[in-house]
Amino acid sequence: MIMVFLTSPQFVIENELGGVLITGKHLRSFNNYKERMDEIDRNLKIPLFTALDQEGGIVNRLASFSDNWRHTPSALEMRRMDTTQIRTLAKKIGRALKDIRINMNLAPVLDPSKDHRGTNSFMEESRRSWGNDTTNAYKIRAFVHGMRDNGVICVSKHFPGYDAWTNSDLQIAISASPKEKIEQNISFFKTLSKDIPVTMMSSVHFLRISSRPAVFDANIVKMARKNSPDMVMLTDDLWGTSLRAWASGKTQISPRKTYPDKDFKRLVTAIIDAGNDILMISYTSKAKDMLNIMMELSDKSSKYKKRIEESAARILKLKYKAGILKL
């Protein structure tokens, strides 16, 4: 249930982690990256999800691996292509990802291209959005299926539709979108729920439907899973300022190294309570704390034991269906 930025093989193996996030920095030192992955593969009982952000455009990790990928089209450009072009491109990208041991792509972005006022959203201005409604769903399927042709799982993000103008990794992000606009944004995720097996939850606080950031709200997580019970729910970075501030009950929080243990426990517990499956964090050493918190919850309460086992089962089922875990 824990995904961290790729670190030492020893740390991944000792803690039996479930996934690692690969960045451009890892790929720039490819020989070192390959050695790490080889050691992990030899020693880890259950193979990892190896995840990477390869949306295209400005979010393009393959560019760090090879200049040949520097001009990969953005979502805005891809949605103007026909399905044959999209699937051919996605297959080519998927093959490149498979060659470097990536089996999960944190894409496509299903966040709306228009905010509730009808102006271009942050994701549209960044050329990351696939559109404002379900009109382009068939084109996204071409992208997803092209990836799947090479064994790469796609992840839709960021449910229920990121339409804030602030970066939730750096500050508290709030959306005042009315319920009707949020429901429109959700329809994109709903339409593609049978095609994309993993959904990343948003860290944005949607004021009109919740008292907390979406990733902490069990009702919003249930919405994401409504049409696909096996949907695996993935958090964004749990070390993001927005989430840590909410867990602390403050608008400003302590520096990274002094974040209180009790607040971190509250954060992890809230994430489990909401029904999330994979907990992603950029502060890698915190994985040990996360593991201990989950073990403590499981030992003390049959409710939490069942809740955690449900997530583990969904994750293992997906790894098996995707050919990552072989029995």
Order of alpha helices (4+ residues) and beta strands (2+ residues): beta-alpha-beta-alpha-alpha-beta-beta-beta-alpha-alpha-alpha-beta-alpha-alpha-beta-beta-alpha-beta-beta-alpha-beta-alpha-alpha-beta-alpha-alpha
